[in-house]
Amino acid sequence: MEEEQIKLFIENKILESKVEAAEIRSQTMIWAAGFLLAVFGIAFPIFLAYDFRGDSKERIEYAISKMEIDFQDIKANEIKQQESFQKQITKFSTDQDQKNKEDLANIDNAIYNMQSQFKELAGTQLRKPILECFINGRPIEGAVVTLSANHANTVVEIRNAGDFPTRTIHVRIYTNSKNNGIVLGGGDNDWFPINVNDEPHYEKAFDATNIFSILDAKESQTVEFSMDVENSTDETIPVLLKVYYGQPEPQKFHFTIIINSK
């Protein structure tokens, strides 16, 4: 019985010790919680309140003012950039307009030069010599020339009525005379008979030598021929005067010679 009482006594003491330890731990925790509550519940808000009422408010106001100034600076820089960009666009547009005008002027000049060259080339190609022949101031085409013993020479004027010089002049006369003794001569020109068949309707042909080689535009020269009328009989002779002057085809003139041997 005594042993059980001793055990019970010991257990009670142990239980009391545990209760005291638990009370001490609880009190310590309460004190710690109170300290933390005092610090964070009272001191820290006071600090914050003091901080907001003091320098932090000024700093915030300064920060806000600085932000407004920075915003204004950013806005001003944006306006300057827009103005600079607009000036660059205007300058580029002006330069581009000037360049376009210069390009158009160059194109117009090129077109004008090409047109001028074309006109000059076309004009050069279109320009050509035009031969006209006259006897006694009248056109030789279809003319009738009477040759007699007193008037055996005939002067033919060859005129370049075109606007371009001729090349080498070569004159040939075709006749269809029945007189075997008919010959050509006279003046500064020498005529010699040739055998040709390019004009089959004519029996005789004569080439002239010592003739001018080039005939400029609006210029004229003369060629002279004569016939041996005294040794010929009366006759009407169809004549073809052919002038070669550097063109694809020679110029042809038809006229008639009447031989009056009396």
C-alpha positions as CSV (number, residue, x, y, z in Angstrom):
1,M,0.0,0.0,0.0
2,E,2.8,2.3,0.8
3,E,4.5,1.5,-2.6
4,E,1.3,2.6,-4.4
5,Q,1.1,5.8,-2.5
6,I,4.7,6.5,-3.2
7,K,4.1,5.9,-7.0
8,L,1.0,8.1,-6.9
9,F,3.0,10.8,-5.2
10,I,5.8,10.6,-7.7
11,E,3.3,10.7,-10.6
12,N,1.6,13.8,-9.2
13,K,4.9,15.6,-8.8
14,I,5.8,14.7,-12.4
15,L,2.4,16.0,-13.6
16,E,2.9,19.2,-11.6
17,S,6.3,19.7,-13.2
18,K,4.8,19.2,-16.6
19,V,2.0,21.7,-15.9
20,E,4.5,24.3,-14.7
21,A,6.7,23.7,-17.7
22,A,3.6,24.1,-20.0
23,E,2.6,27.2,-18.2
24,I,6.1,28.7,-18.6
25,R,6.1,27.8,-22.3
26,S,2.6,29.4,-22.7
27,Q,3.7,32.5,-20.9
28,T,6.8,32.8,-23.0
29,M,4.8,32.4,-26.2
30,I,2.3,35.0,-24.9
31,W,5.2,37.4,-24.2
32,A,6.7,36.8,-27.6
33,A,3.4,37.3,-29.3
34,G,2.9,40.5,-27.3
35,F,6.3,41.8,-28.3
36,L,5.7,41.1,-31.9
37,L,2.3,42.6,-31.7
38,A,3.8,45.7,-30.1
39,V,6.4,46.0,-32.7
40,F,4.3,45.3,-35.8
41,G,1.0,46.5,-34.5
42,I,2.1,49.8,-33.0
43,A,5.7,50.7,-33.7
44,F,5.8,49.8,-37.4
45,P,2.6,51.7,-38.2
46,I,3.9,54.7,-36.2
47,F,7.1,54.5,-38.3
48,L,5.2,54.3,-41.4
49,A,2.9,57.1,-40.4
50,Y,5.9,59.2,-39.5
51,D,7.6,58.2,-42.8
52,F,4.6,59.1,-44.9
53,R,4.1,62.4,-43.0
54,G,7.8,63.3,-43.4
55,D,10.4,62.9,-46.1
56,S,8.6,60.1,-48.0
57,K,5.7,62.5,-48.8
58,E,8.2,65.0,-50.2
59,R,9.9,62.3,-52.1
60,I,6.6,61.2,-53.6
61,E,5.7,64.7,-54.5
62,Y,9.2,65.1,-56.0
63,A,8.9,61.8,-57.8
64,I,5.5,62.9,-59.2
65,S,6.8,66.3,-60.2
66,K,9.8,64.6,-61.8
67,M,7.5,62.2,-63.6
68,E,5.5,65.2,-64.9
69,I,8.7,66.9,-66.0
70,D,9.9,63.8,-67.7
71,F,6.5,63.3,-69.3
72,Q,6.6,66.9,-70.6
73,D,10.2,66.3,-71.9
74,I,9.1,63.1,-73.6
75,K,6.1,64.9,-75.1
76,A,8.4,67.8,-76.2
77,N,10.9,65.3,-77.7
78,E,8.0,63.5,-79.5
79,I,6.8,66.8,-80.9
80,K,10.4,67.7,-82.0
81,Q,10.7,64.3,-83.6
82,Q,7.4,64.7,-85.4
83,E,8.4,68.1,-86.6
84,S,11.8,66.8,-87.7
85,F,10.2,63.9,-89.4
86,Q,7.7,66.2,-91.1
87,K,10.6,68.5,-92.2
88,Q,12.4,65.4,-93.6
89,I,9.3,64.3,-95.4
90,T,8.8,67.8,-96.8
91,K,12.4,68.0,-97.9
92,F,12.3,64.6,-99.4
93,S,9.1,65.5,-101.2
94,T,10.6,68.8,-102.4
95,D,13.8,67.0,-103.5
96,Q,11.8,64.3,-105.1
97,D,9.6,66.8,-106.9
98,Q,12.8,68.6,-108.1
99,K,14.3,65.3,-109.2
100,N,11.1,64.4,-111.0
101,K,11.1,67.8,-112.7
102,E,14.7,67.3,-113.7
103,D,14.0,63.8,-114.9
104,L,11.0,65.1,-116.9
105,A,13.1,67.9,-118.4
106,N,15.8,65.4,-119.3
107,I,13.2,63.1,-120.9
108,D,11.7,66.1,-122.8
109,N,15.2,67.1,-124.0
110,A,15.9,63.5,-125.0
111,I,12.6,63.3,-126.9
112,Y,13.3,66.6,-128.5
113,N,16.8,65.6,-129.5
114,M,15.5,62.3,-130.9
115,Q,12.8,64.1,-132.8
116,S,15.3,66.6,-134.2
117,Q,17.6,63.8,-135.2
118,F,14.8,61.9,-136.7
119,K,13.6,65.0,-138.6
120,E,17.1,65.7,-139.7
121,L,17.7,62.1,-140.7
122,A,14.3,61.9,-142.4
123,G,14.9,65.2,-144.0
124,T,18.3,64.1,-145.3
125,Q,16.7,60.9,-146.6
126,L,13.8,62.7,-148.2
127,R,16.0,65.4,-149.7
128,K,17.2,64.5,-153.2
129,P,18.3,66.1,-156.4
130,I,15.6,66.8,-159.0
131,L,16.9,67.4,-162.5
132,E,15.2,69.7,-165.1
133,C,16.4,70.3,-168.6
134,F,15.8,73.4,-170.7
135,I,16.4,74.4,-174.3
136,N,16.2,78.2,-175.0
137,G,14.8,78.7,-171.5
138,R,11.9,76.2,-172.1
139,P,11.5,72.7,-170.7
140,I,13.1,70.2,-173.1
141,E,10.5,67.5,-172.5
142,G,8.3,67.4,-175.7
143,A,10.2,70.3,-177.3
144,V,11.0,70.6,-181.0
145,V,14.4,71.8,-182.0
146,T,15.1,72.8,-185.6
147,L,18.7,72.5,-186.8
148,S,19.9,74.1,-190.1
149,A,23.2,75.0,-191.7
150,N,23.0,78.4,-190.1
151,H,22.0,77.0,-186.7
152,A,23.5,73.6,-186.1
153,N,24.4,73.9,-182.4
154,T,22.0,73.3,-179.5
155,V,22.7,74.2,-175.8
156,V,20.9,72.2,-173.2
157,E,20.7,73.5,-169.6
158,I,20.7,70.9,-166.9
159,R,19.4,72.3,-163.6
160,N,19.2,70.7,-160.1
161,A,15.9,71.9,-158.8
162,G,16.1,69.7,-155.8
163,D,17.5,70.3,-152.3
164,F,20.4,67.8,-152.4
165,P,23.5,67.7,-154.5
166,T,23.8,65.2,-157.4
167,R,26.6,62.7,-157.8
168,T,28.6,62.3,-160.9
169,I,26.8,63.5,-163.9
170,H,26.8,61.3,-167.0
171,V,24.9,62.5,-170.1
172,R,23.8,60.3,-173.0
173,I,21.8,61.0,-176.2
174,Y,19.9,58.5,-178.2
175,T,18.7,59.2,-181.7
176,N,16.7,57.3,-184.3
177,S,18.2,59.0,-187.4
178,K,18.0,57.4,-190.8
179,N,21.0,59.4,-192.0
180,N,24.1,57.3,-191.7
181,G,26.3,60.4,-191.7
182,I,24.6,62.0,-188.6
183,V,27.2,62.7,-185.9
184,L,27.3,64.7,-182.6
185,G,29.9,67.2,-181.5
186,G,30.2,70.8,-180.5
187,G,31.4,73.2,-177.9
188,D,33.5,72.0,-175.0
189,N,31.9,68.6,-175.0
190,D,33.2,65.6,-176.9
191,W,30.7,63.1,-178.0
192,F,31.5,59.6,-179.2
193,P,29.2,56.9,-180.5
194,I,28.6,53.8,-178.3
195,N,27.0,50.5,-178.9
196,V,24.2,50.0,-176.4
197,N,21.0,48.0,-176.3
198,D,19.4,49.5,-173.2
199,E,17.1,51.6,-175.3
200,P,16.0,49.3,-178.2
201,H,13.8,51.9,-179.8
202,Y,16.8,54.0,-180.7
203,E,19.4,53.1,-183.3
204,K,22.3,55.3,-182.2
205,A,23.7,56.5,-178.9
206,F,26.3,59.1,-178.0
207,D,28.1,59.6,-174.7
208,A,29.4,63.0,-173.7
209,T,32.8,63.5,-172.0
210,N,34.3,66.4,-170.0
211,I,31.0,67.0,-168.2
212,F,30.7,68.5,-164.7
213,S,30.8,65.8,-162.1
214,I,28.6,67.3,-159.3
215,L,25.7,69.6,-159.5
216,D,24.7,71.3,-156.2
217,A,21.2,72.1,-155.2
218,K,19.7,75.0,-157.3
219,E,22.8,75.0,-159.5
220,S,22.7,74.6,-163.3
221,Q,25.2,73.7,-166.0
222,T,25.0,73.5,-169.8
223,V,25.9,70.8,-172.3
224,E,26.2,71.5,-176.0
225,F,25.8,69.4,-179.0
226,S,25.6,69.9,-182.8
227,M,24.9,67.9,-185.9
228,D,26.5,67.7,-189.3
229,V,23.5,69.3,-191.0
230,E,25.2,70.1,-194.4
231,N,25.8,66.4,-195.1
232,S,22.4,65.3,-194.0
233,T,19.0,65.2,-195.6
234,D,15.9,66.7,-194.1
235,E,14.6,64.6,-191.3
236,T,12.6,64.6,-188.2
237,I,14.5,62.7,-185.5
238,P,13.1,61.6,-182.1
239,V,15.7,62.1,-179.4
240,L,16.1,60.8,-175.9
241,L,18.3,62.7,-173.5
242,K,19.3,60.5,-170.5
243,V,21.0,62.0,-167.5
244,Y,22.6,59.8,-164.9
245,Y,23.1,61.6,-161.5
246,G,23.7,59.0,-158.8
247,Q,20.1,57.9,-158.3
248,P,18.8,54.4,-158.9
249,E,17.3,55.5,-162.2
250,P,18.5,58.1,-164.6
251,Q,16.3,61.1,-165.6
252,K,14.9,60.9,-169.1
253,F,13.8,63.7,-171.4
254,H,12.2,63.3,-174.8
255,F,12.3,65.9,-177.6
256,T,12.4,66.1,-181.4
257,I,15.1,67.4,-183.7
258,I,14.1,68.6,-187.2
259,I,17.0,68.6,-189.7
260,N,16.6,71.4,-192.3
261,S,19.5,70.9,-194.6
262,K,18.7,74.0,-196.7
